[in-house]
Amino acid sequence: MKRVSNSACFGGEQQVWQHDSKVLDCSMKLGVYLPPQIADGPAPVLLFLSGLTCTEQNVITKAGAQRYAAEHGLILVCPDTSPRGSEVADDEGWDMGQGAGFYVNATQAPWAKHFQMYDYIVKELPKLLADHFPVNGKMSITGHSMGGHGALIIALKNPGMFQSVSAFAPIVAPTQVPWGHKAFGGYLGADSESWKAWDACELVALAQEKLPLLVDQGDADGFLSVQLKSELLEKACADAGHPLTLRMQPGYDHSFYFISSFIGEHFAWHAKALNA
């Protein structure tokens, strides 16, 4: 672990770290905000998974999240969205390849060598945090767009791992939208049945844990009708009896203006579960 930067922020420290990932077989960067409360002992973790084209920088510089992490005493952890480097496969489009890992474990060449983002988030990252930061073992997860998809599927596939889960404008049904068709076809292959294991709308029907879902979605989001389709998650949760709070926010788009407007409420949601 190498610390790349450290900045005072709301009484705590916004840090960026770099490390060699065994799972992804490349060097990765990681944003970690340490709240002032760690002076009194270990604190719980909130993971934020970012969306297409993002790095660890977008949310830590645009969302205003540190204020709420400091208020509630949460360690905010913001990983990058994909493996990176000259040896890592990439795509000409912005919606696949570097910056677009989709939080799945790729099975197809040339992606499988590095694109194991699910295992990175679920297996490698928690151990890294436990070994290097003052965490208390409690963790929640949230994310935006592709990262909202990641937060939902990771929580649904790992009962008991998280105290709470939320999402901003998530891709809720990647098996039914163009972004998912492209990414899953490339990463997972042509068998669309295998894609269902990475689709939140499919997973709620099988969920062993009824962890309540909080989702905020702007009704002026240009991606809503074609790529996000919040109504599909609403129907899937209703059919499965899975608790969902879906809030359609009038006039809001897909940007960090939207995220920063409601991130305080998401932190309060997670803090209630993490500090219980």
N, C-alpha and C positions, 0 to 999 in steps of 0.2 A: 504494500500500500504506500503510495506516494501522494502527499498533499500538494495539490496544484495551486490552490488559493484559499484564503481565509479572510473573511470580512465581518466586522462587527455589524450586527443587525438586530434591532429590537431587544437589546440586552443579551442576545445570544451570539452565535457565530454561524455564518453561512460559509460552508466549506465545499470545495470540489476536490475529489480524490481520483487517482488513476491506479488501476491495478491490472494484472494479467489474469484473464479469465480462463480457467481450464475448460469450462463447459463450452465457451464460445471460441476458444483457441485464438484469442486476440486481446489487445489491450482495450480496456473500457474505462470510461469516466462515470463518476457518480456524484451527484449533489447531495450533501447531507447538511441539514440545518440542526444545530444543537441549541435547544432553548436554555434560558438562564436557570431553569429548575434543576438541571443536571448537577448543579453545585451541591444539591441536597441528596443526590442519589440517582440511580438509573431511571430511565423514562420509557414510555411506550413509543412505538413506531407507527407512523402513517406513511405508506408507500403511495407515491403518485406516479402513474404510468402515463407518459405523454403520447401524442398522436403522430400521424404521418408527417414526415420531414423534420420532426423535432429532435433536439438533443436534450441532454440534462439541463441545458441553459434556459430553455424557453419558459418553463414554469417558475424557476427560481428568480427570473428577472422580470416577468410580466404579470404574475398572478397576485402579488401582494400576500402570498401565503405565510410568510415568516411571522407577520403580525399575529396571526391566529395560532400558529404553532407556539409562539411565545406565551400567548394568553392562556393556552390550555396545557402547556408543558409537554408538547409532543415533539419527538424527533422526526423531522420530515425528510424522507429519503426519495430522491428523484433519479432513477437510473436512466441511461440512454435508451433509445428505442430499438437498437439493432447492433449487431457486431459492426466493427469499422476496420478500415485499413486497405492498403493496396492489394493484399492477398485475399481479401474477402470479395466474394461474388457480388455483382451489382446489376441493376437493370437501368435502362435508359429512362424509364418513367419514374416519377416521384412517388408512386404508390406501390412500389415493390423494391426489394433490395435494401441497400443501406439507407437507414432512416425509416424503414417500413417492415420491421420484423414480425409484426402481428401477434407476438407473444405465443407462437406455436413452436413445436419441434419439427423442423423440416425433415422430410424423408427422401427427398429427390435431389439428384445432382443438378447443378453444382452447389445447391443451398445447404445440404445436410451437414457439410463439414463445419460450418460456423453458425448457422441459423437455428440455434437451440434456445430461443429466448424464454420459453416456458420453464425449462430446467434451470436457466440462469436465475429467474425470479423466484421460483419455488424452492430450489435446492441450494444453489451456490450463494445467492445474496443473503439469505437469513443467517447462514454460518459466518459469512464475512462480517455482517453487522454484529453478531454475538462476539466475535473474536476481537473486534477493533473499536467498538463504540459502547457507551454506557446504556445499553438497552435492557429492559426488564422482562422481556419475553412475550409481551403483549403486542399484537400487530393488527392494523386495519389497512384497507386498500381502497384506492380510488383512482380515477383516470379520466382522460378526455379523448373522445373520438375513437381511434384505434386503441388508445390506452384505456378508454372506458370499456371497450370490448375485452381487453386483457384483464382488467380488474374484475369484471363480471365472471368470465369463464374460470379464472384462477380461483376465485372464492368458491364458485359452484363445484369445482373439481376437487377441492381440498377442504372437506368439512372439518371444523374444529381449528383450522389454522388461523382464522381471522376473527376478530371481535365484531367487525362491521364492514360493510362494503357500500360504495356509492359510485356514481359515474356522471360525467358531463357529456351530453350529446354522444352517447356510445353507438358504435356499430353493433346492433343487437342481434342481427341475423345475417352474418357474413355469407352463409350458404345461399342466400337469396338476393344478393346485391352485387353489382359489378366489381366493387373493390375486393370483396371476398372471393368472387369467381377467379379473378386474376391472381391474387396472392395464394389462395388455397390450391388452385390448379398448378401453380409453379412449385410451391413449397411441399405440397402433400400428394400431388399426382392427380390423375384423371378420375379416380374412383370417388365420386361425390359422397358416397356413403361414409367414407372415412372423415370427411369434413365435419360431420355432425358432432364429433367429439370436441370440436372447438367453436361451437355455436351456442350462445347463451340461451336462445329460444328453445333449442333442443335439450340443453342441460337442465333447465328448470323442471322439466318433466321427470327427471331422474334424480333430482337433488335429495341427498340423504339428510341434509340440514336445511331448515327453512329460515336461513339468515335473511332478514328483511333487506330489500333493495331500495336505495334512494337514487332516483335518476332525475336530473334536470335537463330539459331540452328547450332550446329557443324555437318559437314557432316561425321566426323569420330566417331560420337557418337554411341556406341554399342547398345543403346536402340532405335535408330531412326527407323529402319525398322519394328520392332515388336510392340513397346510400344508407340512411340511418333507420328509417321506418320504425319509429318508437311504438307504433300501434301493434306491431308484431310481438314485442315483448309484453305489452299490456295483455294481449290475448293469451299468450303462452302462460303467463303467471296466473291469470284468471282460471284457465283450464286446469292448471296444476295445483291451485290453491296456495300459490307461493306469494308471500307478502311483498307488495311493491307499492312504493310511493312515486308516481310519475308526475312531475310538475312541468306543465307546458308553460314556458315563460314568454308572455306576449312581447313581441318586438325585438327579441334578442336573436343574434346570429350565432355563428360557430366560433367566434374569435375569443381571445383572452379578455376582451371587454366583458363578454358573457361570463367567463369563468370567474374573473375577479369580482363580479357582482354577487355571486352566490357562494364563493368558496368559504366565506366565514360561516355560513350555515352548515356546510358540509363538515367543517372542522368541529363545530359544536355537536353534530350528529355522531362523529367518530369519538370525540372526547368523552361523551356520555357513556359509550360502550367501553372505551379503553381505561377510563378512570373509575369504573364501577367497582 
